[in-house]
């Protein structure tokens, strides 16, 4: 069964996805920041495409007010035209292969529609970067998404200081650590190239409010990085549109648990969960292959799977204090980094990379390395690999 996109369109959003090109809209300036916006990386998440087209219509009438370059790029064109998340493989999970040169291997028959899409996206991305990198290093990237569950808007990002700064402009929850649980994302690929990149989740796939929130986010982003200046009343208007009537605290959250699903057709999430709903250890959350799935810990449910494609059954979040974030900002460039290899169970593999033996280092390992600015990936049940962000 394919997951159909049934977005109710307003009159301004009545176009068909068959008419979407790879470049939705672009505008080039010789000075100022360069903003690259990706929309529709998942084919059933069309709100970002609609919002980009809305924004493009307005900007095309006001190009004299732009102080920078903008590129709006559509993601999985084939899946967008079918109205499904993906055709063969998740386009937002295979960028680790791109990093490893899968697309450059001449003997490799791409085969998968998503690998072909990735090949075209990579060519477009390289063209934009090569056009601007010798003129400015101020390239910034955005990835637009929606969820299968009812949700407020939120921002997710790999936890770098530059990404934190970009995310801090917006009055919505902010999710840390997603790169440690979801691998092969486009955002991680771009971050590894050395550029800031944040993701925006606007709400449920089918909701008109998801288009409105995405458009509001884009206007505010352009304003805060000084590509397009809004009036104060416009800033307040778009902030209110982004936040809506959400009662979720605009704070930082971190993923503490990820339930991976091999076959989404064998997974059934318990009905009624909304993003950020509290759950408690032992609560029944889902059924998988006829077996009940209980919450392994207490926290906030995040991105419960209510569609027939995808491998992320659900996440559980925990809050992160502003004090912890401030402390980590101060420690990331400190001298302490030079002595991490002296901690019990820690070995330096190469510059900016450590392995940790959890049979020796038993307490607060992730917390310590997060404070120092490392991405922590579990290699096996007893080993962590820590990469400097």
TAHU-V502727 format. One record per pair of residues at least 12 apart in sequence whose ideal C-beta (glycine too) atoms are under 10 Angstrom apart, sorted by the first residue. I is the first residue (numbers start at 1). J is the second residue. Records with the same first field share a line. If there is no record, write none. Layout:
BEGIN
I: J  J
END
This chain:
BEGIN
1: 84  265  307  308  309
2: 43  44  79  82  83  84  85  86  87  307  308  309
3: 42  43  44  82  83  84  85  86  148  205  264  306  307  308  309  310
4: 44  82  83  84  205  206  307  308
5: 17  40  42  43  44  45  46  47  79  80  82  83  84  85  146  205  206
6: 44  46  83  205  206
7: 44  45  46  47  49  50  83  146  204  205  206  207  208  210  211
8: 206  207  208  211
9: 46  50  208  211
10: 50  54  208  211  212
12: 50  53  54  57  211
13: 46  47  49  50  51  53  54  208  211
14: 50
15: 49  50  53
16: 80  81
17: 40  43  46  49  50  74  77  79  80  81  82  83
18: 77  80  81
19: 53  81
20: 39  40  46  49  52  53  74  75  77  80  81
21: 73  74  77
22: 73  74  75  77  117  120  121  123  124
23: 71  72  73  74  124  127  128
24: 37  38  39  40  48  49  52  53  55  56  71  72  73  74
25: 37  52  53  55  56  57  59  60  70  71  72  73
26: 56  69  70  71  72  73  128
27: 56  59  60  63  66  68  69  70  71  72  227
28: 66  68  69  70  71  128  131  132
29: 63  66  67  68  69  70  132  135  136  227
30: 68  69  132  135  136
31: 67  68  69  135  136  138
32: 66  67  68  69  70  136  138  225  226  227
33: 67  68  69  70  132  136  137  138  139  140  222  225  226  227
34: 68  69  70  71  128  129  131  132  133  135  136  137  138  139  140  141  195  227
35: 68  69  70  71  72  138  139  140  141  142  218  221  222  225  227  228
36: 69  70  71  72  73  124  125  128  129  132  139  140  141  142  143  190  195  197
37: 51  52  55  56  70  71  72  73  74  140  141  142  143  144  200  214  218  221  222
38: 52  71  72  73  74  75  92  121  124  125  141  142  143  144  145  186  187  190  197  199
39: 51  52  53  72  73  74  75  80  142  143  144  145  214  218
40: 52  73  74  75  76  77  79  80  91  144  145
41: 73  74  75  76  79  80  85  86  90  91  92  117  121  143  144  145  185  186  187  199
42: 75  76  79  80  84  85  86  90  91  92  144  145  146  205  307  309  310
43: 74  75  76  77  78  79  80  81  82  83  84  85  86  87  91  114  117  309
44: 76  79  80  82  83  84  85  86  146  148  205  206  307  309
45: 75  76  79  80  85  92  144  145  146  147  148  201  202  205  210
46: 74  80  83  144  146  205  206  210  211
47: 144  145  146  201  202  203  204  205  206  207  208  209  210  211  212  213  214  215
48: 72  74  75  142  143  144  145  146  200  201  202  210  211  214  215  217  218
49: 72  74  75  80  144  211  214
50: 208  210  211  212  214  215
51: 72  144  200  202  210  211  212  213  214  215  216  217  218  219
52: 70  72  73  74  142  144  211  214  215  218
53: 72  211  215
54: 211  212  214  215  218  219
55: 70  72  214  215  218  219  222  228
56: 70  72  218
58: 215  219  228
59: 72  218  219  222  227  228
62: 228
63: 228
65: 227  228  229  230
66: 222  227  228  229
67: 222  225  226  227  228  229
68: 136  138  140  222  225  226  227  228
69: 128  131  132  135  136  138  139  227
70: 218  222  227  228
71: 124  125  127  128  131  132  139  141
72: 142  144  218
73: 120  121  124  125  128  141
74: 117  121  124
75: 91  92  114  117  118  121  143  144  145  186
76: 90  91  92  113  114  117  118  121
77: 113  116  117  120  121
78: 91  113  114  116  117
79: 91  113  114  117  309
80: 117
82: 113
84: 307  308  309
85: 148  205  264  307  308  309  310
86: 112  113  114  117  309  310
87: 112  113  114  116  117  309
88: 111  112  113  114  115  116  117
89: 111  112  113  114  115  117  118  184
90: 114  182  184  185  309  310  311  312
91: 112  113  114  115  117  118  121  184  185  186
92: 114  118  143  145  182  184  185  186  187  188  189  199
93: 114  182  183  184  185  186  310  311  312
94: 112  114  115  117  118  183  184  185  186  189
95: 118  121  122  183  184  185  186  187  188  189  190  192
96: 183  184  185  188  189  192
97: 115  118  184  189
98: 115  118  119  121  122  125  184  186  189
99: 184  188  189  192  193
102: 115  118  119
103: 115  116  118  119  120  121  122  123
104: 119  122
118: 186  189
121: 186
122: 189
125: 141  186  189  190  193
126: 193
128: 141
129: 141  190  193  195
133: 194  195
137: 194  195
138: 195  196  225
139: 190  193  194  195  196  197
140: 162  163  166  190  195  196  197  198  221  225  227
141: 166  186  187  189  190  191  193  195  196  197  198  199
142: 155  166  187  190  196  197  198  199  200  214  217  218  221
143: 156  157  185  186  187  190  197  198  199  200  201
144: 199  200  201  202  210  214  217  218
145: 199  200  201  202  203  205  210  214  303
146: 200  201  202  203  204  205  206  207  210  211  213  214
147: 201  202  203  204  205  207  210  274  275  302  303  304  305  306  307
148: 204  205  206  269  303  304  305  306  307  308  309  310
149: 203  204  205  269  272  273  274  275  276  277  301  302  303  304  305  306  307  314
150: 203  204  207  272  273  274  275  277  304  306
151: 173  201  202  203  204  207  210  246  248  274  275  276  302  303  304
152: 172  173  201  202  203  209  213  242  243  244  245  246  247  248  250  274  275  276
153: 170  171  172  173  200  201  202  203  209  210  212  213  214  216  217  241  242  243  244  246  248  275
154: 167  170  172  173  174  175  199  200  201  202  203  246  248  250  253  275  276  302  303
155: 167  168  169  170  172  173  174  175  198  199  200  201  217  242  250
156: 173  174  175  176  177  178  179  182  185  187  198  199  200  201  253  255  302  303
157: 174  175  176  177  178  179  187  191  196  197  198  199  200
158: 176  177  178  179  180  185  187  188  190  191  192  196  197  198  199  375  389
159: 174  175  176  177  178  179  180  191  252  254  320  325  328  370  373  374  375  389
160: 179  191  194  196  197  198  332  373  375  389
161: 196  325  328  329  332  333  373  389
162: 191  194  195  196  197  198  389
163: 176  187  191  196  197  198  199  389
164: 176  196  198  252  325  328  329
165: 196  198  224  225
166: 196  197  198  221  224  225
167: 196  198  199  200  252
168: 224  252  325
169: 198  217  220  221  223  224  225  235  239
170: 198  200  216  217  220  221  224  238  239  242  243  250
171: 220  238  239  240  242  243  246  250
172: 200  201  202  213  217  239  242  243  244  246  248  250  251
173: 201  246  248  249  250  251  252  253  275  276  300  302  317  319
174: 198  250  251  252  253  254  320  325
175: 199  201  252  253  254  255  302  303  315  317  320
176: 252  253  254  255  317  320  324  325  370
177: 253  254  255  256  258  315  317  318  320  366  370  375  376
178: 199  254  255  258  302  303  315
179: 191  192  255  375  376  377  387  389
180: 254  255  258  366  370  374  375  376  377  378  384  387
181: 255  256  257  258  260  312  315  377  378
182: 255  258  260  303  311  312  315
183: 377
185: 197  199
186: 199
187: 199
188: 375
191: 375  389
192: 387  389
198: 217  221
200: 213  214  217  218  221  242
201: 213  214  217  275  303
202: 214  215  216  217  242
203: 244  246  275
204: 274  275  306
205: 306  307
209: 241  244
212: 238  241  242  244
213: 238  241  242  243  244
214: 241  242
215: 238  241  242
216: 234  237  238  239  240  241  242  243  244
217: 238  239  241  242
218: 238
219: 234  235  237  238  241  242
220: 234  235  237  238  239  241  242
221: 238
223: 235  238
246: 275  276
247: 276
248: 274  275  276  277  300
249: 276  319
251: 319  320  321  322
252: 317  319  320  321  322  324  325
253: 276  299  300  302  315  317  318  319  320
254: 299  317  318  319  320  324  366  370
255: 299  302  303  315  316  317  318
256: 296  297  298  299  300  302  315  316  317  318  319  366
257: 295  296  297  299  302  314  315  316  317  318
258: 302  303  311  312  313  314  315  316
259: 285  286  288  293  295  296  304  305  311  312  313  314  315  316
260: 311  312  313  314
261: 286  288  289  293  305  310  311  312  313  314
262: 288  289  311  313
263: 288  289  311
264: 288  305  307  308  309  310  311  312  313
265: 308  309
266: 287  288  289  290  291
267: 286  287  288  289  293  305  308  310  311  313  314
268: 286  287  288  289  290  293  305  306  313
269: 285  286  287  288  293  301  304  305  306  307  313  314
270: 283  284  285  286  287  292  293  301  304  314
271: 304  306
272: 304  306
273: 285  286  301  302  303  304  305  306  314
274: 301  304
275: 300  301  302  303  304  314  315  317
276: 299  300  301  302  317
277: 300  301  302  304
278: 298  299  300  301
279: 294  295  297  298  299  300  301  302  304  314  316  317
280: 295  297  298  299
281: 294  295  296  297  298  299  316
282: 294  295  296  297  298
283: 295  298  301
285: 301  304  313  314  316
286: 304  305  313  314
288: 313
293: 313  314
295: 314  316
296: 316
297: 316  318
298: 316  318
299: 315  316  317  318  319
300: 315  316  317  318  319
301: 314  315  316  317
302: 314  315  316  317
303: 315  317
320: 370
324: 367  370  371
325: 371
327: 371
328: 367  370  371  372  373
329: 371  373
330: 371
331: 368  370  371  372  373
332: 371  372  373  374  388  389
333: 372  373
334: 371  372  373
336: 368  371  372
337: 352  372  373  374  388
340: 354  356  368  369  372  374  386  388
341: 354
343: 356  360  361  365  368  369
344: 356  357  360  361  362  363
345: 357  358  359  360  361  362  365  382  383  384
346: 360  361  365  368  369  384  386
348: 386
349: 385  386  387
350: 387
351: 388
352: 373  374  386  387  388  389
353: 374  375  385  386  387  388
354: 369  372  374  376  384  385  386  387  388
355: 379  383  384  385  386
356: 368  369  374  376  378  379  382  383  384  385  386
357: 382  383  384
358: 378  380  381  382  383  384
359: 381  382  383
360: 382
361: 384
365: 384  386
366: 378  384  386
368: 386
369: 384  386  387  388
370: 386  389
372: 386  388  389
373: 386  387  388  389
374: 386  387  388  389
375: 387  388  389
END
